[in-house]
Amino acid sequence: MKGGVSASDVRARTEDELNDQLHNLGKELFNLRFQRASGQLENTTRVRHARREIARIKTILHERRRKTAAQGT
């Protein structure tokens, strides 16, 4: 995978680290969308990469939460 973060790298991080990264990616995505709307965005593929990294992090966080919920019952 070019330039992105692999799922195994994301799984190695703590939940707090993932939430921080998710927050930072959300801000970056907002800025990228703003740049695209104003015609200042040069690297258009970065929007796609940011969206995919956000989805990857959310998926792994969701998997962890489901696992802990299943263990609790």
TIZAZA-909242 format. One record per residue (C-alpha): x, y, z. Coordinates in Angstrom, 1 decimal, always signed. Last residue first. Layout:
BEGIN
r c1:X	c2:Y	c3:Z
...
***
This chain:
BEGIN
r c1:-22.0	c2:-10.9	c3:+28.2
r c1:-18.9	c2:-8.8	c3:+28.8
r c1:-16.8	c2:-10.8	c3:+26.3
r c1:-19.2	c2:-9.9	c3:+23.5
r c1:-19.1	c2:-6.2	c3:+24.4
r c1:-15.3	c2:-6.3	c3:+24.5
r c1:-15.2	c2:-7.8	c3:+21.0
r c1:-17.8	c2:-5.5	c3:+19.6
r c1:-15.8	c2:-2.5	c3:+20.9
r c1:-12.6	c2:-3.8	c3:+19.4
r c1:-14.3	c2:-4.4	c3:+16.0
r c1:-15.7	c2:-0.9	c3:+16.1
r c1:-12.3	c2:+0.6	c3:+16.7
r c1:-10.9	c2:-1.4	c3:+13.9
r c1:-13.6	c2:-0.3	c3:+11.5
r c1:-13.3	c2:+3.4	c3:+12.5
r c1:-9.6	c2:+3.3	c3:+11.9
r c1:-9.9	c2:+1.8	c3:+8.5
r c1:-12.7	c2:+4.2	c3:+7.5
r c1:-10.6	c2:+7.2	c3:+8.6
r c1:-7.6	c2:+5.9	c3:+6.7
r c1:-9.9	c2:+5.4	c3:+3.6
r c1:-11.2	c2:+9.0	c3:+3.8
r c1:-7.7	c2:+10.4	c3:+4.2
r c1:-6.4	c2:+8.4	c3:+1.2
r c1:-9.3	c2:+9.6	c3:-1.0
r c1:-8.7	c2:+13.3	c3:+0.0
r c1:-5.0	c2:+12.8	c3:-0.6
r c1:-5.7	c2:+11.8	c3:-4.2
r c1:-6.4	c2:+15.4	c3:-5.1
r c1:-2.9	c2:+16.6	c3:-4.5
r c1:-2.9	c2:+20.2	c3:-5.7
r c1:-6.0	c2:+21.6	c3:-3.8
r c1:-6.3	c2:+25.3	c3:-4.3
r c1:-9.6	c2:+25.4	c3:-6.3
r c1:-11.7	c2:+26.9	c3:-3.5
r c1:-13.8	c2:+23.8	c3:-3.1
r c1:-10.8	c2:+21.5	c3:-3.2
r c1:-9.0	c2:+23.6	c3:-0.5
r c1:-12.1	c2:+23.4	c3:+1.7
r c1:-12.3	c2:+19.7	c3:+1.1
r c1:-8.7	c2:+19.3	c3:+2.0
r c1:-9.1	c2:+21.3	c3:+5.2
r c1:-12.1	c2:+19.2	c3:+6.3
r c1:-10.2	c2:+16.1	c3:+5.5
r c1:-7.2	c2:+17.3	c3:+7.6
r c1:-9.5	c2:+18.1	c3:+10.5
r c1:-11.1	c2:+14.6	c3:+10.3
r c1:-7.6	c2:+13.0	c3:+10.0
r c1:-6.5	c2:+14.8	c3:+13.2
r c1:-9.6	c2:+13.5	c3:+15.1
r c1:-9.1	c2:+10.0	c3:+13.8
r c1:-5.5	c2:+10.1	c3:+14.8
r c1:-6.4	c2:+11.2	c3:+18.3
r c1:-9.0	c2:+8.4	c3:+18.5
r c1:-6.6	c2:+5.8	c3:+17.3
r c1:-3.9	c2:+6.9	c3:+19.8
r c1:-6.5	c2:+6.7	c3:+22.6
r c1:-7.6	c2:+3.2	c3:+21.5
r c1:-4.0	c2:+2.0	c3:+21.5
r c1:-2.1	c2:+1.3	c3:+18.4
r c1:-1.0	c2:-2.1	c3:+17.0
r c1:-4.3	c2:-2.6	c3:+15.2
r c1:-3.5	c2:+0.5	c3:+13.1
r c1:-0.2	c2:-0.9	c3:+12.0
r c1:-1.8	c2:-4.2	c3:+11.1
r c1:-4.5	c2:-2.4	c3:+9.1
r c1:-1.8	c2:-0.8	c3:+6.9
r c1:-1.3	c2:+3.0	c3:+7.0
r c1:-1.2	c2:+4.7	c3:+3.7
r c1:+1.6	c2:+6.1	c3:+1.5
r c1:+1.5	c2:+3.3	c3:-1.0
r c1:+0.0	c2:+0.0	c3:+0.0
***
